[in-house]
Amino acid sequence: NVTINNSGMTLTLAGMILAGDFNSIVTNAGISMGSTSGQNFSVTANGIQIEQLIAGGTTTLAAGTGDLIATGLNDFGGNVTVSSSANTSLFMPNNTNIFLGAVQATGTFLLSTFGSMVFPWDGLPTGNFDLTSTQLSNFNVGTFSAVASSDITLPQGFSFSGIGNLSLTAGASIQS
């Protein structure tokens, strides 16, 4: 297990492979991490940049008024929560969609994945990146920007109170 407390200076960490948990609190500055793997992750800073995160357990990220950037080939084995950020850019593979929890971003939440996205989807898993109504209801974002390498499917009249605007980018088609 690794616990780091740092104040006032941006913390830069090279890649780490951990058998246990990682907990970091950086006050008045940001954190930049190389490719990192381990169990449970908790990172609090004024801005977070992660090259690649492989977490076997829960992931809690709080970027404060800074941006959260985690667009590498991430893999998650437990719930993923973004408790604060200005803007969040997050890559999640298809098989991890069930783990996405609450997301707080005053600006844009950019979610990208390989394959197709379907939302809201409250039926049996389709093998796509399916987001349920419950998951979407836990977003509090200025703009939800979904990027899929294939199709995006959503219903007519898509509306959730915590999503101010919607932006869709599909490698194939956008269907409703």
C-alpha positions, 0 to 999 in steps of 0.5 A: 500500500502506498500513501502520499501526502504532498502540498503546494508542488505538482507531484509527478510519478513514473509508472508503478506496479502495486500489489496493494492500494494507492492513496494520494492527496496533493493539496494546492497542486496537481498530480501526473502519473505514468502507467500504474496498476494495483488494487484500490485507487484514491487520488485527490489533487487540483488536476490529475493526469494518468497515462494508464490506470489498471485498477483491480478494485475501486477507483475514486478520482477528485481533480478539484477545479482542475482537469482529469485526463485518463485516456490511456488503455485503462482497465477497471475491476471495481466502481469508478467515481469522479467526485470533482473536476473541471473537465474529465476525459476518460477511456473505459473498455467495453467490459468495464461499463458496469463500473462507471459511477457518479461523475462530477464535471463542471465542464465536459465529461468526455467518455470514450470506448472501443466498439458501440455505445448504447444508453440508456440501456436497462435490459440485459447486457449487449456486449456494447458499452451500455450505460443504464438510466441509473448511471446517467442519473448520477452524472452532474456535468456541463456537457456529456461527450460520448465517443465510440469507435462504432455506433452510438444508440440513444432514444429520441428525447434523451434527457437527464437533469444532470447533463447540460449538453450532449455531444456524440461522436461515432466511428459509424452511425448515431441511431435513435 
